[in-house]
Amino acid sequence: MASPCYVFTALLAVAASAVPVRRQPLTVERFSRGNAARAARHHAHVSRTQGLGVPVVPNQNLGDFEYLGEIGIGTPVQSFDVVYDTGSSNLWVPSSKCTDVGISPACKTDAKYYENRSSTWEEDGRDYFLPYGSGVAAGFLSRDVVTIGAAVATNYTFGETTVLPGDDFDPPFNGIAGLAYPIISLPIGSMLPTVFDALIAEKAIPEPILHVFLSSQDNDNSSFFEFGSVNPAVVKGPWNTVPMSLAQPALGYWMVDVESFTVAGAEKDALFWGVVDTGTSIITCPPLICDTFINSINVTADCSNIASLPDISFKINGVEYPLTASQYVVKVSDGQGGFQCQLGVQSFFIGLPQMWILGDTFIRA
């Protein structure tokens, strides 16, 4: 899952821009609904400003299930809490023209973009339809100034969403900022740049670097997306450099080749693609590969057996990335003041038998 940012309408100096992330409490019902929706649909994938020495967009951790950060659109700036999503490529927010709350209940209370309140709005006119694992968003494209921290993308094409069915996009969620590659931008063939691409093209950030840090502390604001530099405050140990998969240019995701997947020291699979996706709350794997693994890890709802569950590990470019049970088990609210434990790994086919999603469960660790 995501991130908030942007409050300046002019860039006074080239500086890194970071987006902090906030998080929303996760209930058992919402966790189950998200898993069911993700399995039923093709997954097309999805701050406040905080000073960390460079412009940073903090994100709030909402139950280890969603991370929200602020983004600004228009002149003067209209602010939205969005998911910064490395698994999709469109930026969209609810439009003031989203008025049918019977079809789109989220539009009853969501923050909305009002084009008539921005002196820099321009019409585009194209329509779009975006399918996600948790729902759909549809509307039309517009152009305006977009700000992330102190960085500005001028005349940027984004989506004004007018249709948001269901309740998966309820507040405080106010949209998605896609950070993958233009080849998967919608409408098909549009090759719309992500806001990250736009900041690079306009030299609004010093380096083409996206630094993501997702915390494991529910409801805190230490998570962030940083555009243009690396924040040394959260770096521990050496950096491991991993080349992108050869299939990446065709598929448009942030993808790495994973050499093996190991459970309790026993290798379960060799060589697959891992999509590093901040917009997916969990790890997903193809049914033929991991149904047996998932069924073998019996996470008790009362969290009593976490200490006895095995470690799992991913080998990427010769380096093992282990996760303990306390890292891959997600605690979700039961709606009555308590918690239940759920496995943060789901069997899910996303179109290719060798493709996994390394979502927030993996990224946090």
N, C-alpha and C positions, 0 to 999 in steps of 0.2 A: 501494500500500500502506500505514501503520498506526501504533499507539502504546501505551505503558504508563503507569500512574499510580497514584494512591490509597492512602494509608496511614493516614489519620486517621479515627477513628470519631465525632468530634464537630467541628463547625465553630465555631471560637472567634471568628472575625471574617470579614466578607465580604472575600474576596481573590480575585484572579485565580488560576486553576489551569491549569498547563501540563503537557502530557504529552509526555515525550521518547520517541524511537523508536529501537529497535535493529534490526539487519538480519542476515539469514541468508545464507551463501554460496550462490550460484546455480550450478547445474551445467547443462551443455548438455541433459542428459536431463530435468531438472526444468523448464527453460525450454520445451523442446519439448512436454512433457506439459501444462504450463499453457496453452500456446497451443492445443493440440489440444482440451483440455477446454473452453476458453473458446469456441472456435468451434462445439463440439458442443452446448452448452447455452445456455439463456437466462441472461443474466448478471443475477442479482438483487443483485449487488454486496454487499463488505467493505472501566508505565513505572517506571520507577524515578523517584523524586522527585529533582529537581535544582534547586538554588537559583539562580535568575537574577534575583533581586530580587523576584519574585512566585512563588507556587507553580507549578512547571512540571513537566510529565511528559515526560522525555526519551524519545526513541525510538532504537533501534539500527538502523542501516542494514545490512541483510543482503544484500550484493551488488547493491544498487540494484534489488532484486527484491521485497523485503519489508521493512517497518518494524514493529518491535514495541515496545510500551510497556506499562507495568504498570497494572493496575486492581485495586482492592480490593473485595471483597464480603464482607459478614457482620460479626458481632461475636463474638469478635475478628476482625480482618481476615484474609481468605484472599486471597493475591495471585496474579495471573495475567498472563502476557505475551500481550497481544492485539494484533490489527491494528485501528487506529482507521480506520474505513472511512466516508468521506463518500458512498459509493455504495450503502449499505444502511442499515436503520433498527433492527435488533434487536441487543441485547447478549446474547451467550451465551458460556458456558464449559463445558468437559466436566464431567459430573456423576459423582459417586461411584457412581451406578447404571449407568454405562457400563462393563459388565463383560465383554461378549462381544468379546474381542480378536481373534477370528477374523474377525468382521465389521468391527470398529472397532479396527484395530491401534494407532491413535494413543492409545487409552485405556489401553494397557499401561504407558505411561510419562508421559503428560500429567499436569500438575497438575490436580486435580479439586476440585470444590466439594462439601463435605460439609455438608448442611443440619443434621445433628444436632450439628455443632460451632458453630453460630451461634445465639445467644440471640435474634436478631431475625428469623430466618427465618419466613415465612408461606407457606402453601400457596395456589396459584392453581388448578391442575388442568387448564388448557387445554393441548392438544398443539400442536406446531408442526413444520413441515417447511420448510427454507430451502434453495433451490437457488442455488448460486454458480457462477461460471465455472470454478472449480477443484474443485468437489465439492458434496456436500450435507451438511446437518446437521439432525438431527431429535431431538426430545425433548419436554419439558414445561416450562411456565412456573412460576416461583416469585417470591416477593417478599422483598427484603432491603435492607439499607443498602448503597449503592454509594459508594465514595470515589474521587475523582480529585484527586491532590495533597492540598490542604487543603479541598477542596469536597466536600460530602456531599449525596447524594440519598437521602432516606428512603423506606422502603416502596416501592422501585423494582421494577418487573416485568421480569424477565430470564429467559433460557432456560437450563435445565439440559439439556445435550445428552447423549443416551444412544446415539446412532448416528452414527458418523463413519467411513464406509467409505473405503477407499483409504489412500494415504500422503501426501496433500497437506496434511493437518493435523498432521503429525508435530511433535514438540517441536523448537525451543523455542516454537513457536506454541501458544497455549492459548485461543484463542477470537477473537471479533470484537466490537468495539464500534461499532455502526452510528451514523452521525452525519448521515443524510439527513433526510427528513421523515416524520411519522407515517403519511401516506397509504399508504406502501409497507411499513409494519410488517406482520409476519405473526404470527398467523393473519390472513387477509384480513378487512378490516373492523374489526380490533381497534383501530386508530389508537393503538397504544401509543406514548407519547412516547419519544424517544431520551434518553439520559442527559444530553445537552446541553440538550434541552428541559426536563428535570426540574430541572437546576441553575438555569436561568433562572426557572422557575416558583417555585422555593423561595428565589429571591433569594440563592442561594449563591455567585454570581459577580457582579461589579459591573456588567458590561455584557453584552449578548447578542452577544458577539464570539468567533469561533473563529479563532485564528491558527495556521496550519500552516507549518512550515518543514521541508523534506526536504533533507538534505545529499546531496552526490555522493561522499562519502568512505566507501568500503566498511568496514563493521564499526566505525564510530565512533558516538558517542552524542550528537552535536550536534543531531540532528533533534529536533523536539518538536511537540506539540499543546498550545496554550495556550488555556485557557477563561476568557474574561472581560476580556482586555486584549491589547495588542500588545506584543511584546518588541522594543524599539528596537535591541537589539544586532545584529540580523540585517537591519535595514532599510537599504537603500541607494537613494537617489534618491526621487523623488516617488511618492505613491500614485496609482494609476489606479482610479477607481470604475467598476464595471460593473454595470448593472441585471440582475436575473434575467430570463430569457426569459419571455414571456407564457405559454408552455406549461408552465412549472415547476409551478404549483399542481396541475395534473392528473397530472403524471408523478412528482412527489415527489423529484426529484434536485436537486442544486446545478447549475443549468443556465444557460449564457450563450449569446447569439446570436453566432456567429462569422461575420463578414462575408465572409471569403475565406481560402483556403488557397493558399499560394504555394510553388513549388519553383524554386530558382535564379532568382528574379525573375519567373517566369511563373505567373500565377494558374491554379489547377487546378479550383477550385470556388468557388461563391458561396453565401453564407448557409446555415448549418446550425447545429444545436444542439450545444454542447459540454458534456458531463457532466463536471464537475470531480470526479474520483474517486480518492481516496488508496488505495482498495482494489484498484485495477487497476494492474499493474506497468508497463504500456506505454500507448501511444496506439493506439486502434482506430478504424477508419473503414469505412463501408459498402463492400462489394465493388465495386459498380457505379461508385463514385467513385474508389477508390484502388488497385484491383488493378494498373492500368497504372503508377501512380506507384511502388508497392512493387516491381514487377518491374524497374523502370528503375534502382533503386538497388541495385547489386550489392555488398553488404558482404562482403568476403573474410573467411574465418574467421580468417586470421592477422593481421587488423587492419591490413594493409599499405597499404590504399587510403583510409583515413579522411580524410587531408588533401585528397584529390581529390574527395570527395563533396560535393554541393551543400548549401547551407543550405535549411531549410524555415521557413515563417513562418505565423502565424495572426493575422488582424486581428480584434480584439475591441473594440467600441465606439470605433472609429477609431484604435486604437493597435496597432502591429505587435509581436508577440511572437515573435522569431526563435529558432531552435534551430540550432546548428552540428552537424555530423556527430558531433563528439565528445560532444555532448549527447544525440543521438537514437540513437546506437549503444550497445548494452549489451554489456559484457564479462562473459562467464559462464565459470565454472570448467569445465575439460575433465575434471576428476576425476583428473588426473595431475600436478597442481601447476602447470599452465599455464592459459591462457585462450583462449577463442574469442570473436570478435565476432559479434553478431547485431543485426539491425535492430529497434529498439524501437518499431516501428509494425507493426500487424497488421490485415489485412483481416478484418472481423468484423461481422456483421449482428445488431443487438440489438433488432430489432422495428420500427424506423422507418427509412426510407431516408435521412433527413436527420440522423440522430443519430450523433455521434462520442463516444468516451470520451477525455477529456484526463486520462490517468492519470499515474503517477509520472514517466514520461519528460518530460512537459510541465511538471509542477509543480516538479520539481527545477530546471529552467532558469529 
